Amino acid sequence: QWSEEKKLAYPGAADIPIVRLNPFGILDQKRESENALRKTGCKYTILRPTGLNDNWPPGRPLISQGDMAVGRISRDDVAELLCALVAEPTAAGKTVEAMAIPGYPKLRSLSAVYSKCSTDEELADNGGTLSETELQRQYALLQQLLPGETGDAAALAMGQTYEQLDAGVQGRLGARGEERAPIVRE
C-alpha cells in the first residue's frame, strides 16, 4: 500500500479508477494472493496486466516494474505473455507489469527485458519496490505512453475510455467520483 506522499507524487498511477475505487477489495485480494505465492518457495513470475481491453489492437508488450504502468493490453496479448513466461527462466521470482503498444511488432523473445528486471528478493530491502529514482524514471516514461491526447489517467472515471475523456464524454458508469459500478450477484 502506498503512503499518501507517494500517491500525491504519482497521481497518474495512484489515482486511476481501479486503484481509487478498488471494487470489492479486488486489489487487496490480489496482493494477498501474490504474497502467498511468493511464500510457497515455488518458481513464479507475477504478471500484472494494465487495463484489459478486448478491442485494443495487438501490439508489442512493454514490461515494467514499480506499479507505474497504466494503459491497455488485450487479453490475447496477456495470454501470449503468460504462455511464454512458462519457459522464461530470466523472469523467475519477479513481479512485472505489462501494457501493449499497438502497431509495433512483437519481439521474438523478452529474455533481455526480463533479465534487466529486479527479482522480488532484490526489491525486498527497499520495501518490495524500486528506488525512488527508479520509480520517478519509470513514471515519467510510462505516463508518455498513455492512450489518448489528454495524458491524464487520474482524470478517468471507471468505465470511461481515454477517447471519451479526450472528447469530454462521460463513461458508461457515470462521472468521475460518482461511478455506479454494477453489483454482480450469483
N, CA, C and O of each residue as an XYZ file, in Angstrom:
744
protein
N       0.841     -1.183      0.000
C       0.000      0.000      0.000
C       0.878      1.234      0.000
O       1.913      1.279      0.665
N       0.457      2.225     -0.747
C       1.246      3.432     -0.906
C       0.937      4.444      0.179
O      -0.198      4.549      0.644
N       1.964      5.193      0.580
C       1.775      6.293      1.521
C       1.049      7.427      0.798
O       1.021      7.471     -0.432
N       0.471      8.330      1.562
C      -0.203      9.496      0.969
C       0.785     10.324      0.155
O       0.436     10.848     -0.903
N       2.010     10.441      0.642
C       3.044     11.196     -0.064
C       3.324     10.586     -1.442
O       3.438     11.303     -2.436
N       3.432      9.264     -1.486
C       3.703      8.581     -2.757
C       2.513      8.716     -3.704
O       2.700      8.896     -4.907
N       1.297      8.631     -3.176
C       0.104      8.805     -4.011
C       0.078     10.194     -4.641
O      -0.283     10.339     -5.809
N       0.456     11.209     -3.876
C       0.480     12.578     -4.400
C       1.588     12.757     -5.441
O       1.434     13.531     -6.386
N       2.685     12.054     -5.271
C       3.806     12.166     -6.203
C       3.524     11.503     -7.542
O       4.064     11.916     -8.568
N       2.678     10.472     -7.537
C       2.424      9.690     -8.757
C       0.920      9.537     -9.017
O       0.420      8.413     -9.040
N       0.198     10.629     -9.211
C      -1.265     10.529     -9.363
C      -1.694      9.735    -10.593
O      -2.751      9.103    -10.582
N      -0.892      9.760    -11.646
C      -1.250      9.027    -12.851
C      -1.215      7.524    -12.689
O      -1.717      6.792    -13.542
N      -0.626      7.054    -11.599
C      -0.624      5.626    -11.289
C      -1.476      5.323    -10.061
O      -2.086      4.257     -9.976
N      -1.521      6.259     -9.107
C      -2.218      6.009     -7.842
C      -3.689      6.394     -7.855
O      -4.472      5.870     -7.062
N      -4.076      7.304     -8.747
C      -5.446      7.818     -8.717
C      -6.264      7.373     -9.923
O      -7.213      8.047    -10.321
N      -5.891      6.236    -10.500
C      -6.682      5.694    -11.600
C      -7.903      4.992    -11.009
O      -7.874      4.603     -9.841
N      -8.970      4.822    -11.781
C     -10.220      4.296    -11.216
C     -10.097      2.979    -10.460
O     -10.657      2.856     -9.371
N      -9.389      1.997    -10.992
C      -9.330      0.693    -10.320
C      -8.650      0.814     -8.967
O      -9.045      0.142     -8.015
N      -7.634      1.662     -8.869
C      -6.922      1.849     -7.605
C      -7.757      2.713     -6.657
O      -7.898      2.394     -5.476
N      -8.304      3.802     -7.181
C      -9.075      4.729     -6.347
C     -10.314      4.068     -5.764
O     -10.635      4.272     -4.593
N     -11.014      3.275     -6.575
C     -12.272      2.669     -6.137
C     -12.089      1.280     -5.528
O     -12.836      0.892     -4.629
N     -11.095      0.527     -6.016
C     -10.812     -0.821     -5.517
C     -12.105     -1.620     -5.304
O     -12.408     -2.029     -4.182
N     -12.866     -1.840     -6.387
C     -14.167     -2.512     -6.233
C     -14.043     -3.892     -5.600
O     -13.220     -4.712     -6.006
N     -14.881     -4.124     -4.596
C     -14.945     -5.403     -3.883
C     -13.601     -5.788     -3.257
O     -13.373     -6.960     -2.960
N     -12.717     -4.816     -3.058
C     -11.412     -5.093     -2.452
C     -10.522     -5.960     -3.326
O      -9.645     -6.657     -2.816
N     -10.735     -5.927     -4.635
C     -10.024     -6.827     -5.552
C      -8.512     -6.652     -5.488
O      -7.777     -7.636     -5.574
N      -8.036     -5.427     -5.340
C      -6.591     -5.222     -5.297
C      -5.980     -5.783     -4.018
O      -4.849     -6.268     -4.027
N      -6.725     -5.717     -2.921
C      -6.251     -6.318     -1.669
C      -6.158     -7.837     -1.811
O      -5.202     -8.453     -1.339
N      -7.157     -8.435     -2.464
C      -7.156     -9.879     -2.677
C      -5.994    -10.292     -3.569
O      -5.345    -11.308     -3.320
N      -5.731     -9.501     -4.612
C      -4.615     -9.812     -5.496
C      -3.286     -9.738     -4.742
O      -2.435    -10.614     -4.895
N      -3.109     -8.685     -3.923
C      -1.874     -8.529     -3.162
C      -1.674     -9.713     -2.216
O      -0.569    -10.245     -2.110
N      -2.738    -10.122     -1.530
C      -2.645    -11.272     -0.623
C      -2.282    -12.538     -1.386
O      -1.470    -13.335     -0.916
N      -2.873    -12.726     -2.551
C      -2.570    -13.908     -3.372
C      -1.129    -13.896     -3.848
O      -0.456    -14.926     -3.830
N      -0.652    -12.724     -4.277
C       0.737    -12.619     -4.715
C       1.692    -12.940     -3.569
O       2.664    -13.673     -3.755
N       1.417    -12.395     -2.392
C       2.285    -12.664     -1.236
C       2.272    -14.143     -0.861
O       3.309    -14.700     -0.500
N       1.106    -14.782     -0.944
C       1.012    -16.212     -0.645
C       1.842    -17.018     -1.646
O       2.528    -17.964     -1.261
N       1.781    -16.647     -2.922
C       2.567    -17.331     -3.946
C       4.061    -17.166     -3.675
O       4.813    -18.136     -3.778
N       4.498    -15.976     -3.335
C       5.911    -15.737     -3.062
C       6.412    -16.615     -1.911
O       7.555    -17.071     -1.937
N       5.579    -16.850     -0.916
C       5.967    -17.616      0.275
C       6.029    -19.129      0.037
O       6.550    -19.853      0.885
N       5.513    -19.625     -1.096
C       5.479    -21.069     -1.329
C       6.853    -21.667     -1.589
O       7.070    -22.856     -1.353
N       7.777    -20.853     -2.073
C       9.084    -21.384     -2.435
C       9.125    -21.903     -3.862
O      10.189    -22.292     -4.343
N       7.990    -21.916     -4.547
C       7.933    -22.347     -5.951
C       8.509    -21.256     -6.849
O       8.519    -20.079     -6.489
N       8.982    -21.660     -8.008
C       9.380    -20.670     -9.007
C       8.106    -20.008     -9.515
O       7.102    -20.682     -9.742
N       8.145    -18.709     -9.692
C       6.960    -17.973    -10.133
C       7.382    -16.727    -10.893
O       8.525    -16.279    -10.801
N       6.458    -16.190    -11.627
C       6.511    -14.834    -12.161
C       5.112    -14.276    -11.995
O       4.132    -14.923    -12.363
N       5.017    -13.087    -11.447
C       3.720    -12.434    -11.301
C       3.607    -11.400    -12.409
O       4.425    -10.485    -12.507
N       2.584    -11.557    -13.241
C       2.329    -10.635    -14.342
C       1.096     -9.814    -14.000
O       0.018    -10.365    -13.777
N       1.252     -8.521    -13.959
C       0.147     -7.602    -13.683
C      -0.182     -6.840    -14.957
O       0.493     -5.862    -15.281
N      -1.203     -7.267    -15.683
C      -1.562     -6.521    -16.892
C      -2.230     -5.194    -16.542
O      -2.898     -5.074    -15.515
N      -2.045     -4.220    -17.394
C      -2.759     -2.955    -17.240
C      -4.198     -3.185    -17.696
O      -4.635     -4.335    -17.747
N      -4.935     -2.159    -18.023
C      -6.347     -2.288    -18.370
C      -6.601     -3.273    -19.504
O      -6.149     -3.074    -20.631
N      -7.328     -4.333    -19.186
C      -7.669     -5.343    -20.198
C      -8.748     -4.777    -21.109
O      -9.770     -4.272    -20.645
N      -8.506     -4.870    -22.411
C      -9.444     -4.314    -23.370
C      -9.460     -5.211    -24.596
O      -8.476     -5.296    -25.330
N     -10.594     -5.885    -24.813
C     -10.702     -6.811    -25.942
C     -10.657     -6.110    -27.289
O     -10.382     -6.748    -28.305
N     -10.922     -4.810    -27.314
C     -10.887     -4.058    -28.572
C      -9.540     -3.400    -28.819
O      -9.343     -2.761    -29.853
N      -8.615     -3.547    -27.888
C      -7.288     -2.964    -28.060
C      -6.511     -3.809    -29.052
O      -6.433     -5.027    -28.890
N      -5.934     -3.191    -30.077
C      -5.226     -3.983    -31.083
C      -4.002     -4.669    -30.498
O      -3.405     -4.168    -29.545
N      -3.631     -5.798    -31.055
C      -2.429     -6.471    -30.570
C      -1.220     -5.566    -30.757
O      -1.192     -4.720    -31.650
N      -0.241     -5.753    -29.916
C       0.946     -4.912    -30.028
C       2.105     -5.478    -29.258
O       2.037     -6.570    -28.694
N       3.174     -4.709    -29.248
C       4.379     -5.121    -28.539
C       4.169     -4.914    -27.040
O       3.848     -3.809    -26.602
N       4.349     -5.966    -26.264
C       4.258     -5.795    -24.815
C       5.386     -4.908    -24.301
O       6.532     -5.017    -24.738
N       5.048     -4.049    -23.385
C       6.016     -3.215    -22.700
C       6.013     -3.674    -21.248
O       4.994     -3.581    -20.564
N       7.139     -4.161    -20.785
C       7.261     -4.729    -19.445
C       7.920     -3.690    -18.537
O       8.911     -3.063    -18.911
N       7.360     -3.519    -17.347
C       7.931     -2.572    -16.394
C       7.772     -3.108    -14.980
O       7.167     -4.156    -14.756
N       8.326     -2.371    -14.040
C       8.188     -2.694    -12.622
C       7.896     -1.409    -11.858
O       8.136     -0.312    -12.361
N       7.374     -1.551    -10.633
C       7.169     -0.403     -9.776
C       5.732      0.066     -9.643
O       5.477      1.092     -9.013
N       4.788     -0.663    -10.222
C       3.369     -0.284    -10.172
C       3.106      1.064    -10.816
O       2.230      1.804    -10.368
N       3.843      1.388    -11.850
C       3.672      2.673    -12.527
C       2.977      2.536    -13.878
O       2.576      3.541    -14.466
N       2.827      1.309    -14.383
C       2.242      1.119    -15.710
C       0.737      1.364    -15.688
O       0.011      0.802    -14.868
N       0.291      2.203    -16.593
C      -1.123      2.484    -16.791
C      -1.336      2.494    -18.298
O      -0.609      3.174    -19.023
N      -2.299      1.765    -18.762
C      -2.543      1.718    -20.196
C      -3.491      0.596    -20.526
O      -4.384      0.269    -19.745
N      -3.295      0.013    -21.675
C      -4.174     -1.049    -22.135
C      -3.361     -2.212    -22.678
O      -2.211     -2.074    -23.096
N      -4.016     -3.359    -22.649
C      -3.463     -4.567    -23.250
C      -4.635     -5.493    -23.525
O      -5.593     -5.538    -22.754
N      -4.560     -6.225    -24.617
C      -5.645     -7.169    -24.928
C      -5.440     -8.470    -24.163
O      -4.322     -8.809    -23.775
N      -6.516     -9.179    -23.957
C      -6.425    -10.485    -23.291
C      -5.571    -11.451    -24.109
O      -4.866    -12.287    -23.542
N      -5.629    -11.344    -25.429
C      -4.801    -12.203    -26.276
C      -3.314    -11.953    -26.032
O      -2.522    -12.893    -25.961
N      -2.941    -10.669    -25.904
C      -1.537    -10.361    -25.619
C      -1.131    -10.886    -24.246
O      -0.016    -11.379    -24.075
N      -2.025    -10.783    -23.272
C      -1.727    -11.309    -21.928
C      -1.557    -12.824    -21.989
O      -0.640    -13.373    -21.377
N      -2.437    -13.501    -22.726
C      -2.340    -14.957    -22.847
C      -1.008    -15.359    -23.479
O      -0.371    -16.311    -23.030
N      -0.586    -14.637    -24.519
C       0.706    -14.932    -25.152
C       1.854    -14.734    -24.159
O       2.775    -15.549    -24.095
N       1.793    -13.654    -23.391
C       2.841    -13.412    -22.394
C       2.893    -14.530    -21.361
O       3.969    -15.020    -21.019
N       1.735    -14.927    -20.872
C       1.688    -15.984    -19.854
C       2.244    -17.304    -20.383
O       2.990    -17.995    -19.689
N       1.881    -17.644    -21.601
C       2.402    -18.890    -22.191
C       3.921    -18.822    -22.341
O       4.613    -19.803    -22.066
N       4.440    -17.684    -22.770
C       5.886    -17.539    -22.946
C       6.618    -17.540    -21.601
O       7.754    -18.005    -21.514
N       5.975    -17.024    -20.560
C       6.618    -16.965    -19.242
C       6.905    -18.345    -18.660
O       7.839    -18.506    -17.874
N       6.112    -19.331    -19.038
C       6.299    -20.687    -18.522
C       7.714    -21.188    -18.819
O       8.296    -21.919    -18.018
N       8.258    -20.800    -19.953
C       9.583    -21.279    -20.362
C      10.629    -20.163    -20.334
O      11.618    -20.224    -21.066
N      10.419    -19.148    -19.497
C      11.326    -17.998    -19.469
C      12.076    -17.924    -18.137
O      11.571    -17.335    -17.181
N      13.272    -18.510    -18.059
C      13.993    -18.539    -16.780
C      14.387    -17.156    -16.269
O      14.507    -16.973    -15.058
N      14.591    -16.180    -17.147
C      15.019    -14.855    -16.689
C      13.902    -14.085    -15.987
O      14.158    -13.035    -15.400
N      12.674    -14.587    -16.038
C      11.548    -13.920    -15.381
C      11.241    -14.495    -14.001
O      10.388    -13.966    -13.288
N      11.913    -15.552    -13.624
C      11.606    -16.233    -12.363
C      11.832    -15.328    -11.158
O      12.834    -14.620    -11.063
N      10.868    -15.375    -10.242
C      10.979    -14.623     -8.997
C      10.739    -13.132     -9.141
O      11.136    -12.350     -8.277
N      10.095    -12.737    -10.219
C       9.905    -11.312    -10.491
C       8.422    -10.961    -10.604
O       7.601    -11.791    -10.993
N       8.102     -9.731    -10.262
C       6.766     -9.178    -10.436
C       6.891     -8.057    -11.453
O       7.669     -7.122    -11.269
N       6.119     -8.157    -12.528
C       6.197     -7.176    -13.608
C       4.803     -6.738    -14.029
O       3.819     -7.445    -13.814
N       4.739     -5.559    -14.633
C       3.501     -5.077    -15.242
C       3.652     -5.148    -16.750
O       4.765     -5.130    -17.276
N       2.519     -5.229    -17.442
C       2.569     -5.279    -18.906
C       1.459     -4.444    -19.506
O       0.304     -4.512    -19.084
N       1.829     -3.660    -20.494
C       0.882     -2.956    -21.343
C       1.314     -3.255    -22.771
O       2.367     -3.862    -22.970
N       0.545     -2.854    -23.758
C       0.930     -3.147    -25.136
C       0.892     -1.879    -25.979
O       0.015     -1.030    -25.816
N       1.847     -1.769    -26.871
C       1.936     -0.648    -27.795
C       1.497     -1.147    -29.173
O       2.258     -1.846    -29.842
N       0.280     -0.799    -29.606
C      -0.222     -1.275    -30.895
C       0.653     -0.811    -32.056
O       1.250      0.265    -32.026
N       0.705     -1.649    -33.061
C       1.412     -1.283    -34.281
C       2.884     -1.657    -34.289
O       3.501     -1.682    -35.354
N       3.455     -1.943    -33.148
C       4.848     -2.367    -33.093
C       4.885     -3.884    -33.161
O       4.091     -4.551    -32.498
N       5.791     -4.436    -33.949
C       5.885     -5.902    -33.987
C       6.350     -6.437    -32.637
O       7.113     -5.790    -31.920
N       5.878     -7.619    -32.317
C       6.265     -8.251    -31.051
C       7.690     -8.765    -31.145
O       8.115     -9.267    -32.186
N       8.415     -8.636    -30.060
C       9.764     -9.173    -30.012
C       9.694    -10.702    -30.005
O       8.757    -11.279    -29.453
N      10.658    -11.338    -30.600
C      10.682    -12.801    -30.616
C      10.891    -13.362    -29.223
O      10.421    -14.454    -28.906
N      11.589    -12.617    -28.405
C      11.859    -13.050    -27.030
C      11.934    -11.823    -26.137
O      12.400    -10.760    -26.548
N      11.471    -11.990    -24.917
C      11.575    -10.918    -23.927
C      12.638    -11.235    -22.875
O      12.682    -10.598    -21.822
N      13.491    -12.214    -23.158
C      14.541    -12.607    -22.208
C      15.400    -11.430    -21.784
O      15.675    -11.256    -20.597
N      15.828    -10.620    -22.744
C      16.688     -9.483    -22.418
C      15.951     -8.479    -21.529
O      16.555     -7.873    -20.643
N      14.667     -8.306    -21.760
C      13.873     -7.381    -20.947
C      13.751     -7.915    -19.529
O      14.022     -7.196    -18.567
N      13.341     -9.179    -19.392
C      13.180     -9.763    -18.060
C      14.493     -9.813    -17.297
O      14.507     -9.653    -16.077
N      15.598    -10.033    -18.004
C      16.896    -10.127    -17.321
C      17.282     -8.804    -16.669
O      18.075     -8.794    -15.727
N      16.744     -7.702    -17.145
C      17.035     -6.385    -16.566
C      16.109     -6.043    -15.400
O      16.367     -5.085    -14.671
N      15.054     -6.799    -15.218
C      14.115     -6.563    -14.111
C      14.680     -7.125    -12.814
O      15.400     -8.125    -12.818
N      14.352     -6.482    -11.722
C      14.800     -6.940    -10.402
C      13.924     -8.073     -9.898
O      12.731     -8.125    -10.194
N      14.525     -8.982     -9.134
C      13.724    -10.032     -8.509
C      13.008     -9.436     -7.297
O      13.414     -8.402     -6.766
N      11.953    -10.095     -6.876
C      11.243     -9.647     -5.676
C      12.168     -9.673     -4.465
O      12.067     -8.822     -3.582
N      13.066    -10.647     -4.424
C      14.026    -10.739     -3.318
C      14.952     -9.523     -3.300
O      15.242     -8.971     -2.238
N      15.414     -9.110     -4.488
C      16.269     -7.923     -4.574
C      15.524     -6.665     -4.139
O      16.118     -5.762     -3.550
N      14.244     -6.608     -4.422
C      13.443     -5.429     -4.080
C      13.009     -5.414     -2.618
O      12.604     -4.369     -2.107
N      13.085     -6.541     -1.948
C      12.606     -6.654     -0.562
C      13.294     -5.662      0.372
O      12.665     -5.141      1.293
N      14.567     -5.402      0.145
C      15.296     -4.462      1.003
C      14.778     -3.031      0.880
O      15.035     -2.196      1.747
N      14.053     -2.754     -0.195
C      13.507     -1.410     -0.418
C      11.982     -1.420     -0.295
O      11.294     -0.664     -0.981
N      11.466     -2.273      0.573
C      10.021     -2.318      0.772
C       9.274     -2.984     -0.372
O       8.069     -2.780     -0.525
N       9.972     -3.777     -1.177
C       9.327     -4.502     -2.266
C       9.141     -3.689     -3.528
O       8.381     -4.090     -4.411
N       9.814     -2.558     -3.636
C       9.652     -1.726     -4.825
C      10.996     -1.165     -5.274
O      12.021     -1.376     -4.624
N      10.976     -0.460     -6.372
C      12.173      0.170     -6.910
C      12.594      1.347     -6.035
O      11.824      1.818     -5.198
N      13.808      1.810     -6.236
C      14.268      3.006     -5.518
C      13.446      4.206     -5.996
O      12.806      4.150     -7.045
N      13.471      5.265     -5.234
C      12.710      6.466     -5.593
C      13.141      7.011     -6.954
O      12.300      7.434     -7.747
N      14.429      7.003     -7.225
C      14.922      7.484     -8.522
C      14.401      6.609     -9.656
O      13.971      7.121    -10.690
N      14.440      5.290     -9.465
C      13.938      4.377    -10.497
C      12.429      4.560    -10.695
O      11.947      4.522    -11.826
N      11.688      4.757     -9.608
C      10.243      4.991     -9.719
C       9.956      6.255    -10.511
O       9.067      6.268    -11.363
N      10.701      7.317    -10.237
C      10.498      8.573    -10.956
C      10.748      8.400    -12.449
O      10.016      8.944    -13.275
N      11.772      7.649    -12.785
C      12.090      7.415    -14.209
C      11.007      6.572    -14.880
O      10.562      6.881    -15.985
N      10.591      5.505    -14.201
C       9.530      4.649    -14.753
C       8.260      5.463    -14.975
O       7.638      5.389    -16.035
N       7.886      6.238    -13.967
C       6.660      7.037    -14.041
C       6.723      8.026    -15.203
O       5.776      8.127    -15.982
N       7.835      8.756    -15.323
C       7.978      9.745    -16.391
C       7.886      9.094    -17.767
O       7.249      9.634    -18.672
N       8.509      7.956    -17.921
C       8.472      7.251    -19.202
C       7.074      6.716    -19.502
O       6.538      6.945    -20.586
N       6.494      6.014    -18.554
C       5.224      5.332    -18.799
C       4.054      6.293    -18.970
O       3.113      5.975    -19.697
N       4.080      7.446    -18.330
C       2.994      8.406    -18.499
C       2.943      8.943    -19.927
O       1.882      9.360    -20.393
N       4.074      8.937    -20.620
C       4.101      9.376    -22.017
C       3.393      8.392    -22.943
O       3.004      8.753    -24.054
N       3.226      7.169    -22.495
C       2.643      6.123    -23.332
C       1.146      5.936    -23.113
O       0.554      5.008    -23.664
N       0.528      6.801    -22.319
C      -0.912      6.689    -22.094
C      -1.661      6.834    -23.412
O      -1.277      7.641    -24.259
N      -2.726      6.058    -23.590
C      -3.557      6.252    -24.781
C      -4.221      7.631    -24.734
O      -4.364      8.224    -23.665
N      -4.616      8.122    -25.879
C      -5.346      9.385    -25.939
C      -4.442     10.596    -25.925
O      -3.217     10.487    -25.879
N      -5.080     11.760    -25.965
C      -4.354     13.026    -26.054
C      -4.279     13.770    -24.730
O      -3.411     14.626    -24.561
N      -5.155     13.471    -23.797
C      -5.197     14.191    -22.532
C      -3.981     13.871    -21.673
O      -3.424     14.757    -21.026
N      -3.571     12.611    -21.666
C      -2.396     12.217    -20.899
C      -2.587     12.318    -19.402
O      -1.643     12.621    -18.672
N      -3.811     12.064    -18.934
C      -4.098     12.186    -17.504
C      -4.953     11.012    -17.050
O      -6.181     11.096    -17.028
N      -4.292      9.916    -16.688
C      -5.027      8.719    -16.272
C      -5.842      8.973    -15.017
O      -6.879      8.338    -14.828
N      -5.406      9.879    -14.155
C      -6.124     10.167    -12.913
C      -7.451     10.874    -13.172
O      -8.302     10.915    -12.283
N      -7.648     11.427    -14.357
C      -8.908     12.109    -14.681
C      -9.989     11.144    -15.141
O     -11.152     11.530    -15.261
N      -9.623      9.895    -15.401
C     -10.591      8.903    -15.881
C     -11.589      8.505    -14.806
O     -11.262      8.431    -13.621
N     -12.804      8.254    -15.244
C     -13.805      7.615    -14.391
C     -13.777      6.128    -14.713
O     -13.395      5.744    -15.818
N     -14.174      5.288    -13.767
C     -14.260      3.865    -14.054
C     -15.292      3.676    -15.167
O     -16.381      4.247    -15.108
N     -14.958      2.886    -16.168
C     -15.857      2.653    -17.290
C     -15.738      3.686    -18.392
O     -16.494      3.643    -19.362
N     -14.798      4.618    -18.262
C     -14.590      5.653    -19.283
C     -13.312      5.330    -20.044
O     -12.307      4.944    -19.447
N     -13.353      5.489    -21.353
C     -12.159      5.261    -22.162
C     -11.349      6.555    -22.262
O     -11.857      7.643    -21.992
N     -10.106      6.418    -22.648
C      -9.264      7.595    -22.862
C      -9.853      8.468    -23.973
O      -9.779      9.695    -23.911
N     -10.437      7.827    -24.985
C     -11.039      8.584    -26.086
C     -12.239      9.397    -25.596
O     -12.434     10.536    -26.019
N     -13.038      8.812    -24.706
C     -14.160      9.547    -24.133
C     -13.657     10.714    -23.292
O     -14.229     11.803    -23.344
N     -12.608     10.503    -22.526
C     -12.030     11.576    -21.723
C     -11.575     12.718    -22.624
O     -11.843     13.884    -22.333
N     -10.887     12.388    -23.715
C     -10.417     13.415    -24.647
C     -11.570     14.226    -25.228
O     -11.448     15.434    -25.431
N     -12.705     13.546    -25.497
C     -13.868     14.202    -26.116
C     -14.804     14.845    -25.090
O     -15.791     15.474    -25.471
N     -14.511     14.697    -23.802
C     -15.379     15.252    -22.773
C     -16.673     14.489    -22.591
O     -17.675     15.047    -22.145
N     -16.651     13.193    -22.942
C     -17.839     12.343    -22.851
C     -17.765     11.487    -21.582
O     -16.724     10.911    -21.267
N     -18.859     11.417    -20.880
C     -18.941     10.614    -19.657
C     -18.870      9.126    -19.996
O     -19.360      8.698    -21.041
N     -18.271      8.358    -19.128
C     -18.175      6.914    -19.323
C     -19.465      6.195    -18.957
O     -20.411      6.813    -18.468
N     -19.499      4.897    -19.193
C     -20.716      4.097    -19.007
C     -21.150      3.951    -17.547
O     -22.299      3.595    -17.283
N     -20.252      4.218    -16.597
C     -20.604      4.053    -15.186
C     -20.813      5.373    -14.452
O     -21.012      5.382    -13.237
N     -20.770      6.486    -15.180
C     -21.021      7.782    -14.568
C     -19.776      8.646    -14.511
O     -18.700      8.252    -14.961
N     -19.946      9.826    -13.951
C     -18.862     10.802    -13.851
C     -17.831     10.357    -12.819
O     -18.138      9.573    -11.920
N     -16.614     10.860    -12.955
C     -15.542     10.535    -12.007
C     -15.980     10.936    -10.605
O     -16.449     12.051    -10.374
N     -15.816     10.001     -9.678
C     -16.207     10.233     -8.300
C     -17.660      9.889     -8.012
O     -18.077      9.850     -6.855
N     -18.433      9.638     -9.071
C     -19.854      9.288     -8.924
C     -20.185      7.988     -9.646
O     -21.352      7.723     -9.937
N     -19.167      7.172     -9.940
C     -19.367      5.948    -10.703
C     -20.366      5.026    -10.016
O     -20.401      4.905     -8.791
N     -21.168      4.386    -10.843
C     -22.145      3.409    -10.353
C     -21.744      2.031    -10.885
O     -22.232      1.578    -11.921
N     -20.855      1.391    -10.157
C     -20.376      0.071    -10.581
C     -21.489     -0.947    -10.391
O     -22.134     -0.976     -9.342
N     -21.716     -1.777    -11.391
C     -22.766     -2.791    -11.266
C     -22.402     -3.821    -10.201
O     -21.241     -4.206    -10.060
N     -23.383     -4.247     -9.477
C     -23.189     -5.294     -8.469
C     -23.564     -6.616     -9.108
O     -24.681     -6.791     -9.596
N     -22.626     -7.538     -9.102
C     -22.852     -8.850     -9.692
C     -23.263     -9.805     -8.575
O     -22.562     -9.958     -7.576
N     -24.383    -10.425     -8.764
C     -24.860    -11.390     -7.766
C     -24.955    -12.761     -8.419
O     -25.343    -12.893     -9.580
N     -24.595    -13.764     -7.653
C     -24.645    -15.121     -8.192
C     -25.987    -15.752     -7.947
O     -26.211    -16.899     -8.334
